[in-house]
């Protein structure tokens, strides 16, 4: 999840967005949050509880909340972090399964919105097009598309929680010969609702979190799944259920139980990360040894699970309960480490000379980056080129200030405190 903070809370008296007429030409709120996903819901909760004298609203382009967890519908979609740390401190994750699937996470977000009456602040179907900061008024003017018309909102503090990727489509390389392929090509971000994979040969291109999630899920649905990777990734298995946390649950108050488990996992994660960075060779050996134990002495771990970089030079991939390894061992899934030369009518031709026949090719090849959800930013009508600007720690200070009910904003070089929007900060 990511959030970007722009500008500061206004000194204008609070005007509750829920009290203004829906057909108002311009609507004011002290804070406008963009996006009703994980970050936006978290921001809304803290604004409601810590800034009770400030009005706020959430502008959400889609027709429902949840962001990533509602958009992605591919088989097996899940978290690759445990929900005791990915979840919110203010709303404990109660499901014993902590490596949770997408529907469970979406349900959790809906529970939070209902429990804290946040939906009244959300405006669905409101796509933000542009935001202008005006020095003379120290306010943002936000242009929004809704039902084919343009609406205008103003605010003193703009908080974008729109994520970092393009919701309109994922990234797929321009593979030679793709148009000649007679099968179906699918990107996980646009998974068809009624696609049938049982009995089909499905090749998943990629080796990241999406690929290692999809392959065992497709195998479970009856597909013969092949993960085609250009280079290997570090893959580790963790239990989907936290056994120690479940043993402690009946003996501790819910709040204390959640805090203890959450901090144990955070500190354990920090420790393991530091160990991996300080002892990369030993960490690599342990990861590969665990995989070899899963797959047996004859499996070629050196080819398929031995990256050329050290652990945590890039992100590690998590597989719950070793589901990827179990599918490989059962023969319902396969990993091929090679490069694509071109598509053929029946599949893929690889640079090694091998061919992979496929009925369906899944391009788990990444996302398209999109800053601020594509929103245009301007100051006094002059467009801002973020490639020529610099991010500072100033807006981190701004965040703490809004949460403490202050209205001052950090001063940027060359600008006065009274009329300067804070710099941009991204928190993931």
Secondary structure as a PSIPRED ss2 file (coil, helix, strand):
# PSIPRED VFORMAT (PSIPRED V4.0)

   1 X C   1.000  0.000  0.000
   2 X C   1.000  0.000  0.000
   3 X E   0.000  0.000  1.000
   4 X E   0.000  0.000  1.000
   5 X E   0.000  0.000  1.000
   6 X E   0.000  0.000  1.000
   7 X E   0.000  0.000  1.000
   8 X C   1.000  0.000  0.000
   9 X C   1.000  0.000  0.000
  10 X C   1.000  0.000  0.000
  11 X C   1.000  0.000  0.000
  12 X C   1.000  0.000  0.000
  13 X C   1.000  0.000  0.000
  14 X C   1.000  0.000  0.000
  15 X C   1.000  0.000  0.000
  16 X C   1.000  0.000  0.000
  17 X H   0.000  1.000  0.000
  18 X H   0.000  1.000  0.000
  19 X H   0.000  1.000  0.000
  20 X C   1.000  0.000  0.000
  21 X C   1.000  0.000  0.000
  22 X C   1.000  0.000  0.000
  23 X C   1.000  0.000  0.000
  24 X C   1.000  0.000  0.000
  25 X C   1.000  0.000  0.000
  26 X E   0.000  0.000  1.000
  27 X E   0.000  0.000  1.000
  28 X E   0.000  0.000  1.000
  29 X E   0.000  0.000  1.000
  30 X E   0.000  0.000  1.000
  31 X E   0.000  0.000  1.000
  32 X E   0.000  0.000  1.000
  33 X E   0.000  0.000  1.000
  34 X E   0.000  0.000  1.000
  35 X C   1.000  0.000  0.000
  36 X C   1.000  0.000  0.000
  37 X C   1.000  0.000  0.000
  38 X H   0.000  1.000  0.000
  39 X H   0.000  1.000  0.000
  40 X H   0.000  1.000  0.000
  41 X H   0.000  1.000  0.000
  42 X H   0.000  1.000  0.000
  43 X H   0.000  1.000  0.000
  44 X H   0.000  1.000  0.000
  45 X H   0.000  1.000  0.000
  46 X H   0.000  1.000  0.000
  47 X H   0.000  1.000  0.000
  48 X H   0.000  1.000  0.000
  49 X H   0.000  1.000  0.000
  50 X H   0.000  1.000  0.000
  51 X C   1.000  0.000  0.000
  52 X C   1.000  0.000  0.000
  53 X C   1.000  0.000  0.000
  54 X C   1.000  0.000  0.000
  55 X C   1.000  0.000  0.000
  56 X E   0.000  0.000  1.000
  57 X E   0.000  0.000  1.000
  58 X E   0.000  0.000  1.000
  59 X E   0.000  0.000  1.000
  60 X E   0.000  0.000  1.000
  61 X C   1.000  0.000  0.000
  62 X C   1.000  0.000  0.000
  63 X C   1.000  0.000  0.000
  64 X C   1.000  0.000  0.000
  65 X C   1.000  0.000  0.000
  66 X C   1.000  0.000  0.000
  67 X C   1.000  0.000  0.000
  68 X H   0.000  1.000  0.000
  69 X H   0.000  1.000  0.000
  70 X H   0.000  1.000  0.000
  71 X H   0.000  1.000  0.000
  72 X C   1.000  0.000  0.000
  73 X C   1.000  0.000  0.000
  74 X C   1.000  0.000  0.000
  75 X C   1.000  0.000  0.000
  76 X C   1.000  0.000  0.000
  77 X C   1.000  0.000  0.000
  78 X E   0.000  0.000  1.000
  79 X C   1.000  0.000  0.000
  80 X C   1.000  0.000  0.000
  81 X C   1.000  0.000  0.000
  82 X C   1.000  0.000  0.000
  83 X H   0.000  1.000  0.000
  84 X H   0.000  1.000  0.000
  85 X H   0.000  1.000  0.000
  86 X H   0.000  1.000  0.000
  87 X C   1.000  0.000  0.000
  88 X C   1.000  0.000  0.000
  89 X C   1.000  0.000  0.000
  90 X C   1.000  0.000  0.000
  91 X C   1.000  0.000  0.000
  92 X C   1.000  0.000  0.000
  93 X C   1.000  0.000  0.000
  94 X C   1.000  0.000  0.000
  95 X C   1.000  0.000  0.000
  96 X C   1.000  0.000  0.000
  97 X E   0.000  0.000  1.000
  98 X C   1.000  0.000  0.000
  99 X C   1.000  0.000  0.000
 100 X C   1.000  0.000  0.000
 101 X E   0.000  0.000  1.000
 102 X H   0.000  1.000  0.000
 103 X H   0.000  1.000  0.000
 104 X H   0.000  1.000  0.000
 105 X H   0.000  1.000  0.000
 106 X H   0.000  1.000  0.000
 107 X H   0.000  1.000  0.000
 108 X H   0.000  1.000  0.000
 109 X H   0.000  1.000  0.000
 110 X H   0.000  1.000  0.000
 111 X H   0.000  1.000  0.000
 112 X H   0.000  1.000  0.000
 113 X H   0.000  1.000  0.000
 114 X H   0.000  1.000  0.000
 115 X H   0.000  1.000  0.000
 116 X C   1.000  0.000  0.000
 117 X C   1.000  0.000  0.000
 118 X C   1.000  0.000  0.000
 119 X H   0.000  1.000  0.000
 120 X H   0.000  1.000  0.000
 121 X H   0.000  1.000  0.000
 122 X E   0.000  0.000  1.000
 123 X E   0.000  0.000  1.000
 124 X E   0.000  0.000  1.000
 125 X C   1.000  0.000  0.000
 126 X C   1.000  0.000  0.000
 127 X E   0.000  0.000  1.000
 128 X E   0.000  0.000  1.000
 129 X E   0.000  0.000  1.000
 130 X E   0.000  0.000  1.000
 131 X E   0.000  0.000  1.000
 132 X E   0.000  0.000  1.000
 133 X E   0.000  0.000  1.000
 134 X E   0.000  0.000  1.000
 135 X C   1.000  0.000  0.000
 136 X C   1.000  0.000  0.000
 137 X C   1.000  0.000  0.000
 138 X C   1.000  0.000  0.000
 139 X E   0.000  0.000  1.000
 140 X E   0.000  0.000  1.000
 141 X E   0.000  0.000  1.000
 142 X E   0.000  0.000  1.000
 143 X E   0.000  0.000  1.000
 144 X E   0.000  0.000  1.000
 145 X E   0.000  0.000  1.000
 146 X E   0.000  0.000  1.000
 147 X C   1.000  0.000  0.000
 148 X C   1.000  0.000  0.000
 149 X E   0.000  0.000  1.000
 150 X E   0.000  0.000  1.000
 151 X E   0.000  0.000  1.000
 152 X E   0.000  0.000  1.000
 153 X E   0.000  0.000  1.000
 154 X E   0.000  0.000  1.000
 155 X E   0.000  0.000  1.000
 156 X E   0.000  0.000  1.000
 157 X E   0.000  0.000  1.000
 158 X E   0.000  0.000  1.000
 159 X E   0.000  0.000  1.000
 160 X E   0.000  0.000  1.000
 161 X C   1.000  0.000  0.000
 162 X C   1.000  0.000  0.000
 163 X C   1.000  0.000  0.000
 164 X C   1.000  0.000  0.000
 165 X E   0.000  0.000  1.000
 166 X C   1.000  0.000  0.000
 167 X C   1.000  0.000  0.000
 168 X C   1.000  0.000  0.000
 169 X C   1.000  0.000  0.000
 170 X C   1.000  0.000  0.000
 171 X C   1.000  0.000  0.000
 172 X C   1.000  0.000  0.000
 173 X C   1.000  0.000  0.000
 174 X C   1.000  0.000  0.000
 175 X C   1.000  0.000  0.000
 176 X C   1.000  0.000  0.000
 177 X C   1.000  0.000  0.000
 178 X H   0.000  1.000  0.000
 179 X H   0.000  1.000  0.000
 180 X H   0.000  1.000  0.000
 181 X C   1.000  0.000  0.000
 182 X C   1.000  0.000  0.000
 183 X C   1.000  0.000  0.000
 184 X E   0.000  0.000  1.000
 185 X E   0.000  0.000  1.000
 186 X E   0.000  0.000  1.000
 187 X C   1.000  0.000  0.000
 188 X H   0.000  1.000  0.000
 189 X H   0.000  1.000  0.000
 190 X H   0.000  1.000  0.000
 191 X C   1.000  0.000  0.000
 192 X C   1.000  0.000  0.000
 193 X C   1.000  0.000  0.000
 194 X C   1.000  0.000  0.000
 195 X C   1.000  0.000  0.000
 196 X C   1.000  0.000  0.000
 197 X C   1.000  0.000  0.000
 198 X C   1.000  0.000  0.000
 199 X C   1.000  0.000  0.000
 200 X C   1.000  0.000  0.000
 201 X E   0.000  0.000  1.000
 202 X E   0.000  0.000  1.000
 203 X E   0.000  0.000  1.000
 204 X E   0.000  0.000  1.000
 205 X E   0.000  0.000  1.000
 206 X C   1.000  0.000  0.000
 207 X C   1.000  0.000  0.000
 208 X C   1.000  0.000  0.000
 209 X H   0.000  1.000  0.000
 210 X H   0.000  1.000  0.000
 211 X H   0.000  1.000  0.000
 212 X H   0.000  1.000  0.000
 213 X H   0.000  1.000  0.000
 214 X H   0.000  1.000  0.000
 215 X H   0.000  1.000  0.000
 216 X H   0.000  1.000  0.000
 217 X H   0.000  1.000  0.000
 218 X H   0.000  1.000  0.000
 219 X H   0.000  1.000  0.000
 220 X H   0.000  1.000  0.000
 221 X C   1.000  0.000  0.000
 222 X C   1.000  0.000  0.000
 223 X C   1.000  0.000  0.000
 224 X E   0.000  0.000  1.000
 225 X E   0.000  0.000  1.000
 226 X E   0.000  0.000  1.000
 227 X E   0.000  0.000  1.000
 228 X E   0.000  0.000  1.000
 229 X E   0.000  0.000  1.000
 230 X C   1.000  0.000  0.000
 231 X C   1.000  0.000  0.000
 232 X C   1.000  0.000  0.000
 233 X C   1.000  0.000  0.000
 234 X C   1.000  0.000  0.000
 235 X E   0.000  0.000  1.000
 236 X E   0.000  0.000  1.000
 237 X E   0.000  0.000  1.000
 238 X E   0.000  0.000  1.000
 239 X C   1.000  0.000  0.000
 240 X C   1.000  0.000  0.000
 241 X E   0.000  0.000  1.000
 242 X C   1.000  0.000  0.000
 243 X H   0.000  1.000  0.000
 244 X H   0.000  1.000  0.000
 245 X H   0.000  1.000  0.000
 246 X H   0.000  1.000  0.000
 247 X H   0.000  1.000  0.000
 248 X H   0.000  1.000  0.000
 249 X H   0.000  1.000  0.000
 250 X C   1.000  0.000  0.000
 251 X C   1.000  0.000  0.000
 252 X C   1.000  0.000  0.000
 253 X C   1.000  0.000  0.000
 254 X H   0.000  1.000  0.000
 255 X H   0.000  1.000  0.000
 256 X H   0.000  1.000  0.000
 257 X H   0.000  1.000  0.000
 258 X H   0.000  1.000  0.000
 259 X H   0.000  1.000  0.000
 260 X H   0.000  1.000  0.000
 261 X H   0.000  1.000  0.000
 262 X H   0.000  1.000  0.000
 263 X H   0.000  1.000  0.000
 264 X H   0.000  1.000  0.000
 265 X H   0.000  1.000  0.000
 266 X H   0.000  1.000  0.000
 267 X H   0.000  1.000  0.000
 268 X H   0.000  1.000  0.000
 269 X H   0.000  1.000  0.000
 270 X H   0.000  1.000  0.000
 271 X H   0.000  1.000  0.000
 272 X H   0.000  1.000  0.000
 273 X H   0.000  1.000  0.000
 274 X H   0.000  1.000  0.000
 275 X H   0.000  1.000  0.000
 276 X H   0.000  1.000  0.000
 277 X H   0.000  1.000  0.000
 278 X H   0.000  1.000  0.000
 279 X C   1.000  0.000  0.000
 280 X H   0.000  1.000  0.000
 281 X H   0.000  1.000  0.000
 282 X H   0.000  1.000  0.000
 283 X H   0.000  1.000  0.000
 284 X H   0.000  1.000  0.000
 285 X H   0.000  1.000  0.000
 286 X H   0.000  1.000  0.000
 287 X H   0.000  1.000  0.000
 288 X H   0.000  1.000  0.000
 289 X H   0.000  1.000  0.000
 290 X H   0.000  1.000  0.000
 291 X H   0.000  1.000  0.000
 292 X H   0.000  1.000  0.000
 293 X H   0.000  1.000  0.000
 294 X H   0.000  1.000  0.000
 295 X H   0.000  1.000  0.000
 296 X C   1.000  0.000  0.000
 297 X C   1.000  0.000  0.000
 298 X C   1.000  0.000  0.000
 299 X C   1.000  0.000  0.000
 300 X C   1.000  0.000  0.000
 301 X H   0.000  1.000  0.000
 302 X H   0.000  1.000  0.000
 303 X H   0.000  1.000  0.000
 304 X H   0.000  1.000  0.000
 305 X C   1.000  0.000  0.000
 306 X C   1.000  0.000  0.000
 307 X C   1.000  0.000  0.000
 308 X C   1.000  0.000  0.000
 309 X C   1.000  0.000  0.000
 310 X C   1.000  0.000  0.000
 311 X E   0.000  0.000  1.000
 312 X C   1.000  0.000  0.000
 313 X C   1.000  0.000  0.000
 314 X E   0.000  0.000  1.000
 315 X C   1.000  0.000  0.000
 316 X C   1.000  0.000  0.000
 317 X E   0.000  0.000  1.000
 318 X E   0.000  0.000  1.000
 319 X E   0.000  0.000  1.000
 320 X E   0.000  0.000  1.000
 321 X C   1.000  0.000  0.000
 322 X C   1.000  0.000  0.000
 323 X H   0.000  1.000  0.000
 324 X H   0.000  1.000  0.000
 325 X H   0.000  1.000  0.000
 326 X H   0.000  1.000  0.000
 327 X H   0.000  1.000  0.000
 328 X H   0.000  1.000  0.000
 329 X H   0.000  1.000  0.000
 330 X H   0.000  1.000  0.000
 331 X C   1.000  0.000  0.000
 332 X C   1.000  0.000  0.000
 333 X E   0.000  0.000  1.000
 334 X E   0.000  0.000  1.000
 335 X E   0.000  0.000  1.000
 336 X E   0.000  0.000  1.000
 337 X E   0.000  0.000  1.000
 338 X C   1.000  0.000  0.000
 339 X C   1.000  0.000  0.000
 340 X E   0.000  0.000  1.000
 341 X E   0.000  0.000  1.000
 342 X E   0.000  0.000  1.000
 343 X E   0.000  0.000  1.000
 344 X C   1.000  0.000  0.000
 345 X C   1.000  0.000  0.000
 346 X C   1.000  0.000  0.000
 347 X E   0.000  0.000  1.000
 348 X E   0.000  0.000  1.000
 349 X E   0.000  0.000  1.000
 350 X E   0.000  0.000  1.000
 351 X C   1.000  0.000  0.000
 352 X C   1.000  0.000  0.000
 353 X C   1.000  0.000  0.000
 354 X C   1.000  0.000  0.000
 355 X E   0.000  0.000  1.000
 356 X E   0.000  0.000  1.000
 357 X E   0.000  0.000  1.000
 358 X C   1.000  0.000  0.000
 359 X C   1.000  0.000  0.000
 360 X E   0.000  0.000  1.000
 361 X E   0.000  0.000  1.000
 362 X E   0.000  0.000  1.000
 363 X E   0.000  0.000  1.000
 364 X C   1.000  0.000  0.000
 365 X C   1.000  0.000  0.000
 366 X C   1.000  0.000  0.000
 367 X C   1.000  0.000  0.000
 368 X C   1.000  0.000  0.000
 369 X E   0.000  0.000  1.000
 370 X C   1.000  0.000  0.000
 371 X H   0.000  1.000  0.000
 372 X H   0.000  1.000  0.000
 373 X H   0.000  1.000  0.000
 374 X H   0.000  1.000  0.000
 375 X C   1.000  0.000  0.000
 376 X E   0.000  0.000  1.000
 377 X E   0.000  0.000  1.000
 378 X E   0.000  0.000  1.000
 379 X E   0.000  0.000  1.000
 380 X C   1.000  0.000  0.000
 381 X C   1.000  0.000  0.000
 382 X E   0.000  0.000  1.000
 383 X E   0.000  0.000  1.000
 384 X C   1.000  0.000  0.000
 385 X C   1.000  0.000  0.000
 386 X H   0.000  1.000  0.000
 387 X H   0.000  1.000  0.000
 388 X H   0.000  1.000  0.000
 389 X C   1.000  0.000  0.000
 390 X C   1.000  0.000  0.000
 391 X C   1.000  0.000  0.000
 392 X C   1.000  0.000  0.000
 393 X C   1.000  0.000  0.000
 394 X H   0.000  1.000  0.000
 395 X H   0.000  1.000  0.000
 396 X H   0.000  1.000  0.000
 397 X H   0.000  1.000  0.000
 398 X H   0.000  1.000  0.000
 399 X H   0.000  1.000  0.000
 400 X H   0.000  1.000  0.000
 401 X H   0.000  1.000  0.000
 402 X H   0.000  1.000  0.000
 403 X H   0.000  1.000  0.000
 404 X C   1.000  0.000  0.000
 405 X C   1.000  0.000  0.000
 406 X C   1.000  0.000  0.000
 407 X C   1.000  0.000  0.000
 408 X C   1.000  0.000  0.000
 409 X C   1.000  0.000  0.000
 410 X C   1.000  0.000  0.000
 411 X C   1.000  0.000  0.000
 412 X C   1.000  0.000  0.000
 413 X C   1.000  0.000  0.000
 414 X C   1.000  0.000  0.000
 415 X C   1.000  0.000  0.000
 416 X C   1.000  0.000  0.000
 417 X C   1.000  0.000  0.000
 418 X C   1.000  0.000  0.000
 419 X C   1.000  0.000  0.000
 420 X C   1.000  0.000  0.000
 421 X C   1.000  0.000  0.000
 422 X C   1.000  0.000  0.000
 423 X C   1.000  0.000  0.000
 424 X C   1.000  0.000  0.000
 425 X E   0.000  0.000  1.000
 426 X E   0.000  0.000  1.000
 427 X E   0.000  0.000  1.000
 428 X C   1.000  0.000  0.000
